């Protein structure tokens, strides 16, 4: 085991799952009104491995990391990259006359 001093350089991504008690809704239906779920600290998310609630500052960080990953995935789906032989013809290479695209055809 390596010796380690201080905090980690990168924040560890914790796998999250929906709370089994409230099924991700953050509230539980009482007799007359809805109550905040105590199993997940009214967030709807728990640690996937242990099923325990995260501390609020850790939960904010983990949800932000999930949101950023979702935004990256959406951007990739909006602008797919062309791969294979067609990629050469789609990307401008500025090798032609006046900086135009030259494909060699």
KACOR-V71751 format. One record per pair of residues at least 24 apart in sequence whose C-alpha atoms are under 10 Angstrom apart, sorted by sequence separation. I is the first residue (numbers start at 1). J is the second residue. If there is no record, write none. Layout:
BEGIN
i: <I/I>
j: <J/J>
END
This chain:
BEGIN
i: <19/20/18/19/20/18/19/20/17/18/19/16/17/18/19/16/17/18/19/15/16/17/18/15/16/17/20/14/15/16/17/19/14/15/16/17/18/19/14/15/16/17/19/14/16/16/16/16/14/16/14/14/16/14/15/16/13/14/12/13/14/11/12/13/16/11/14/15/13/14/12/13/11>
j: <43/44/43/44/45/44/45/46/44/45/46/44/45/46/47/45/46/47/48/45/46/47/48/46/47/48/51/46/47/48/49/51/47/48/49/50/51/52/48/49/50/51/53/49/51/52/53/54/54/59/58/59/62/61/62/63/61/62/61/62/63/61/62/63/66/62/65/66/65/66/65/66/65>
END
